[in-house]
Amino acid sequence: MTGPSTPYNPPTRPIPVIYRDDHLLVVDKPEGLLSVPGRGDHLADCVLSRLAVKYPEVLLCHRLDRDTSGIMIFALTKEGQRKIGRMFEVKRIKKRYIARVWGEVVEEKGTIDLPLIVDWPNRPLQHVNHETGKPAVTDWQRMAREDGTTRMKLMPRTGRSHQLRVHMQQLGHPILGDPFYADGAAQDFPRMMLHAEGLKFEHPITGQVMRLEAPCPF
């Protein structure tokens, strides 16, 4: 398994801003870039540190895995951060991902309900554990079958670490290019084919319904 030893070579291209107001900053995170700093100076470069150069007041609201691209919400005020954080906790933010997975999925749609917890001997990997795992639920829809792979729309109801990656593996269709949960030919792709495409939520200050998207790059 190559994941834990994969060198950190983050992309240098600018981070696109999707939306900004006095309280929120929404960006399109590139794949290969950490959301927050890792341990050690070699892992200091991240979305948060890059945004802080232009927006010193920027505050973290949630994370995406290093190898996942797509839409991320940051706050520009403490009030915005507190309210967005609470909305994630009570599941009032609807998330939509696009993934390409190994194999041709037969069913049109379904729901995966498998509890997850960290696999301590192999951390940061997660695994299914029906005794100690935390609830994790993912709705999915098949979009298209493409040359032995399938394009999927994934709508997580919960936000566990590596949830979509483990759930797709458990479905028998790991995400292409996943350094942790795919193997063999399924791992041999230039990037992990998982992208956070859309968010729907009420603005934490104004109450306006926000529907924001970051176009899928694959």
Secondary structure, 3 states (H helix, E strand, C coil): CCHHHCCCCCCCCCCCEEEECCCEEEEEECCCCCCCCCCCHHHCCCHHHHHHHHCCCCEECCCCCCCCEEEEEEECCHHHHHHHHHHHHCCCCEEEEEEEEECCCCCCEEEEECCEEECHHHCCCEEECCCCCECCEEEEEEEEEECCEEEEEEEECCCCCCHHHHHHHHHCCCECCCCCCCCHHHHCCCCCCEEEEEEEEECCCCCCEEEEECCCCC
